[in-house]
Amino acid sequence: MKKLKIEGGHPLNGTVRISGAKNSAVALIPATILADDVVAIDGIPNISDVHLLKTLLQEIGGEVCIDGEKFIVDPKNMVSMPLPNGKVKMLRASYYLMGAMLGKFKKAVIGLPGGCHLGPRPIDQHIKGFEALGAKVTNEHGAIYLRADELIGAKIYLDVVSVGATINIMLAAVRAKGRTIIENAAKEPEIIDVATLLTNMGAKIKGAGTDVIRIDGVDKLNGCNHTIIPDRIEAGTYLIIGAASGGEVTVDNVIPLHLESVIAKLREMGIKIDINDDSITVNSNINKLKMVDIKTLVYPGFPTDLQQPFTTLLNKASGTGVVTDTIYGARFKHIDELRRMNAKIKVEGSTAIIEGPTKLQAAKVRATDLRAGAALVAAGIIAEGVTEITGVDHIDRGYEDLENKLVGLGAKIWREDLTSEEIEQLQNL
């Protein structure tokens, strides 16, 4: 087991290249199950979630090869093997295996998914969609059993806007008979990315990226080549860290349109932003930052995945700021860790109130989830002294080559082995 150590106080400068989107990859990879021939996806990030999915596809008979950034799947020998335990429980996005296996085999057994602990994230909308298509869904011994004689298109209205449910219903519906209409669908760029892959495979999908998606089912899907979109959350994280450090950082290989809400808030704080076709440069004077309020919303609103690192940045601003997370109310576990570093933040329900500016002090802290880890890395970059972060496995789920990318910008960051006492302490938490 490893820990991250960061010597703070070094402004970051330079260019960082953004990897493929984690939130796309974890849906695109299960989507390959639906094909009858080889699917190759370019630009896949080298993160632990991807390697978990590779193992899961191999468990059901897929031939999977990772060649650099290319993820190649031959699904011809896949079967509907039950996946009730093991690696499924380590990965939130394993629920996409439900939609893909149901669509391909008309049956699936998938363990209830794991991932980061961000409070209740029910899959009731997923199940509602599967049942509308004709599947029988039961929960037996902590696993979801899905069975259908055949899937028939239906009109499905999502009670809440859900990225996961939108994608999962798409996966199940592309090989169903007739037309499926998903109303109140999520609009995230990752949904368009999945729809593009499925369309390249021969699916008939219209309206991805709007709140109504129409799918006409087809009998079979072929193989294809697809290139993943860049990771808007990784890009936003480096923009936020660059701004907090007081340097000039360019994020390259990015679609600026995907980050409009974040760019607007950075500019509102007084941070200079320059935008080109596929890059964004941030340049900040950390002594003159204005406090802003943040409220997370479904896309194109401010992303919940950037709320935590942005909270770190707000410690540099003057005044009182309010951060409200309307997506995951329990997404404030990083606040206690930031308080250890001298942050003046209090939590009231799904709202955090921040007083700034504050000089953060190095401390020993723990990442409890992926984006909390990003918030603590940002805090370590700007704190006085050497910060130690445990729970690095959470960070590795979603950020490719984090240390080397930051070192390339001038950060002092490295990994060390945990001592036996530190391992014991973590196991007792």
Stockholm file with secondary structure:
# STOCKHOLM 1.0

chainA/1-429         MKKLKIEGGHPLNGTVRISGAKNSAVALIPATILADDVVAIDGIPNISDVHLLKTLLQEIGGEVCIDGEKFIVDPKNMVSMPLPNGKVKMLRASYYLMGAMLGKFKKAVIGLPGGCHLGPRPIDQHIKGFEALGAKVTNEHGAIYLRADELIGAKIYLDVVSVGATINIMLAAVRAKGRTIIENAAKEPEIIDVATLLTNMGAKIKGAGTDVIRIDGVDKLNGCNHTIIPDRIEAGTYLIIGAASGGEVTVDNVIPLHLESVIAKLREMGIKIDINDDSITVNSNINKLKMVDIKTLVYPGFPTDLQQPFTTLLNKASGTGVVTDTIYGARFKHIDELRRMNAKIKVEGSTAIIEGPTKLQAAKVRATDLRAGAALVAAGIIAEGVTEITGVDHIDRGYEDLENKLVGLGAKIWREDLTSEEIEQLQNL
#=GR chainA/1-429 SS CEEEEEECCCCCEEEEECCBCHHHHHHHHHHGGGCSSCEEEETCCCCHHHHHHHHHHHHTTCEEEEETTEEEEECTTCCCCCBCSGGGGGCGGGGHHHHHHHHHHSEEEEECCCSCCCSCCCCHHHHHHHHHTTCEEEEETTEEEEECSCCBCCEEECSSCCHHHHHHHHHHHTTSBSEEEEESCCCCHHHHHHHHHHHHTTCEEECTTSSEEEEECCSCCCCEEEECCBCHHHHHHHHHHHHHHTSEEEEESCCGGGGHHHHHHHHHTTCEEEECSSEEEEECCTTSCBCCCEEECSTTSBCGGGHHHHHHHHTTSBEEEEEEESSCTTCCHHHHHHHHTTCEEEEETTEEEEEECCCCBCCEEECCSHHHHHHHHHHHHHSBSEEEEECHHHHHTTCTTHHHHHHTTTCEEEEEECCHHHHHHHHHC
#=GC SS_cons         CEEEEEECCCCCEEEEECCBCHHHHHHHHHHGGGCSSCEEEETCCCCHHHHHHHHHHHHTTCEEEEETTEEEEECTTCCCCCBCSGGGGGCGGGGHHHHHHHHHHSEEEEECCCSCCCSCCCCHHHHHHHHHTTCEEEEETTEEEEECSCCBCCEEECSSCCHHHHHHHHHHHTTSBSEEEEESCCCCHHHHHHHHHHHHTTCEEECTTSSEEEEECCSCCCCEEEECCBCHHHHHHHHHHHHHHTSEEEEESCCGGGGHHHHHHHHHTTCEEEECSSEEEEECCTTSCBCCCEEECSTTSBCGGGHHHHHHHHTTSBEEEEEEESSCTTCCHHHHHHHHTTCEEEEETTEEEEEECCCCBCCEEECCSHHHHHHHHHHHHHSBSEEEEECHHHHHTTCTTHHHHHHTTTCEEEEEECCHHHHHHHHHC
//
